[in-house]
Amino acid sequence: MTLDLARLMSGDRPDKYDLHTRYLNAQMVRVLRTIGFDRNYVRGQNQYLYDQDGHAYLDLLSGFGTFALGRNHPTVIAALNEVLGGELPGLVQLDVSILAGLLAQRLLSYLPGLDKIFFCNSGAEAVEAGIKFARAATKRPRIVFCEHAFHGLTMGALSLNGDKMFRDGFEPLLPGCVAVPFNDMARLEEELSRRDVAAFIVEPIQGKGVNMPSDSYLRDAAALCRKHGTLFVADEIQTGLGRTGRFLAIEHWGVDADMVLMAKALSGGFVPVGAVAAKKWIYDSLFDRMDRAVVHGSTFAKNDLAMAAGLATLEVLETEQLIEHAAAIGDRITADLQAMIPQYEFLKAVRGKGLMIGIEFGSPRSLTLKAAFALLEQARKGLFSQLMVIPLMRDHRILSQVAGDNLNVVKLLPPLTITETDRTWIRDAFAAVIADAERMPGAAWDLGRTLAGNGIKARAGAA
Ligand SMILES: Cc1ncc(COP(=O)(O)O)c(C=O)c1O
């Protein structure tokens, strides 16, 4: 007896949006329909998605950064098939796994100064583990994080979330978690000098808004942490594994962390996984006695499929030199977009590193456009960015996202495999949609009126 999945998914199958409206998140379906993202993708390969008519879409979202290798990479598939066909003795629990040992060893070869790995199943779980390691190691209660930070949505990780929209309705959260402004050393010192802070947990480049650290911020923050006995924890869940053109983003600024959190790309795009890399003394302070060998963990952590996907991911990053490629092509895409700034009134800034790029829009100079922009922003802050994201999809088959709630920043987070052809696709599409928005009256502003009229809560994905 086999389950005929192909038959289940084809022919007279129920409509997927109906299923989701009825049995899952109906609000998500409303958002997708409102912004015209309700496409029938039937296939994914590398940086492209394909719909039922065979149209290719350029995926600049890559599953919120998960598909660094692109979708369905053959090396990852082969590794997973080997596990599936290998009758491996996985998840014995009262044993240890060879694949987990090998992945930990290989991962640490990229992380000088760190000695041990803790595996889990997601980014948020890596953050939860980071909090527990920090409290165990320092015997201190408080955690400092940054305004606008995003570290995941489980209760501990949510306690480090710098965005009210995510927190509202779920408080009280973990006590002793305090936000400081990103790039503000004085406020950080104010908190750390109380000497009760276990960890400062920070994204080297903030995902929400693609906010860049000042040249000295991360290095100075790490030094301050050391001075006050606080652990410096880099959340590299989005920025890590080559996304920014280095294995870790903190390498751009020559910073050493006490712990590094990873997830997303390590999955190879297939199997959920998270990892905390830590110094030995930190790790050993949590797993400190035989009777505490299971004091933190999770049933599915270290499963063979996840470990094999991680090993295959590192192999592909190396053999295809994707990190170097991300650095080079990311610089060229950023330069293409920056070159448009003098040409377009709405385009204010383009920033990022490697293939994590934020494109910021703002109020134009000319009076009619300025008034239209103000009206749109009055209806809902950040709505202008939808005038970019919607036509990018509708007219150019580009899947992109707004970099966060209430922000006029469009974020590009493509697979690290994108090509020169894709670069041209991106450049031409952005030039066209921005030029359209600067035509008044025009189709873009008809859409603007509709969106403002609807007062929609359109968040085209916000991770
Ligand atoms: C920087 C950062 N930390 C943590 C997380 C949470 O990861 P997950 O969604 O796997 O729980 C994310 C997810 O977007 C992230 O970008």
The ligand as a Tripos MOL2 file, in Angstrom:
@<TRIPOS>MOLECULE
LIG
   16    16     1     0     0
SMALL
NO_CHARGES

@<TRIPOS>ATOM
      1 C1         17.3850   36.8730   13.0080 C.3       1 LIG1
      2 C2         16.3540   35.8250   13.2610 C.ar      1 LIG1
      3 N1         16.3390   35.1660   14.4170 N.ar      1 LIG1
      4 C3         15.4290   34.1980   14.6710 C.ar      1 LIG1
      5 C4         14.4750   33.8670   13.7610 C.ar      1 LIG1
      6 C5         13.4700   32.7930   14.0690 C.3       1 LIG1
      7 O1         13.7020   31.6720   13.2970 O.3       1 LIG1
      8 P1         12.5290   30.5950   13.0710 P.3       1 LIG1
      9 O2         11.4990   31.2550   12.2210 O.co2     1 LIG1
     10 O3         13.2190   29.4320   12.4160 O.co2     1 LIG1
     11 O4         12.0090   30.2410   14.4240 O.co2     1 LIG1
     12 C6         14.4400   34.5240   12.5320 C.ar      1 LIG1
     13 C7         13.4010   34.2060   11.5360 C.2       1 LIG1
     14 O5         13.1040   34.9260   10.6360 O.2       1 LIG1
     15 C8         15.4010   35.5270   12.2730 C.ar      1 LIG1
     16 O6         15.4140   36.2000   11.1110 O.3       1 LIG1
@<TRIPOS>BOND
     1     1     2 1
     2     2     3 ar
     3     2    15 ar
     4     3     4 ar
     5     4     5 ar
     6     5     6 1
     7     5    12 ar
     8     6     7 1
     9     7     8 1
    10     8     9 2
    11     8    10 1
    12     8    11 1
    13    12    13 1
    14    12    15 ar
    15    13    14 2
    16    15    16 1
@<TRIPOS>SUBSTRUCTURE
     1 LIG1         1 GROUP 0 **** ****
